[in-house]
Amino acid sequence: MSHRRSKGAMAASSYRVTADDGADDTAGLQKAIDHIKSDCWPNAGFNRLPLIELPAAGSTSPSRSTSTPAS
């Protein structure tokens, strides 16, 4: 079965999040979350939710928690 990318999805790799590279992925994940908060969330709806696609295989390496402010 092939999986198609959701129209609203963004690849974490666009923010330099790469599985199994040994690098800290925290900043890239936070940038992706911040992008959704500022640019995607205002246009979200029941059938149109923002999505960050993480690498399908391997492990990412955040060194701390990421967050988005509630509003």
Sequence and secondary structure as in RCSB ss.txt:
>XXXX:A:sequence
MSHRRSKGAMAASSYRVTADDGADDTAGLQKAIDHIKSDCWPNAGFNRLPLIELPAAGSTSPSRSTSTPAS
>XXXX:A:secstr
      TTEEEGGGGT  TTS S  HHHHHHHHHHIIIIIGGG BTTB  EEE  SSS    SS       
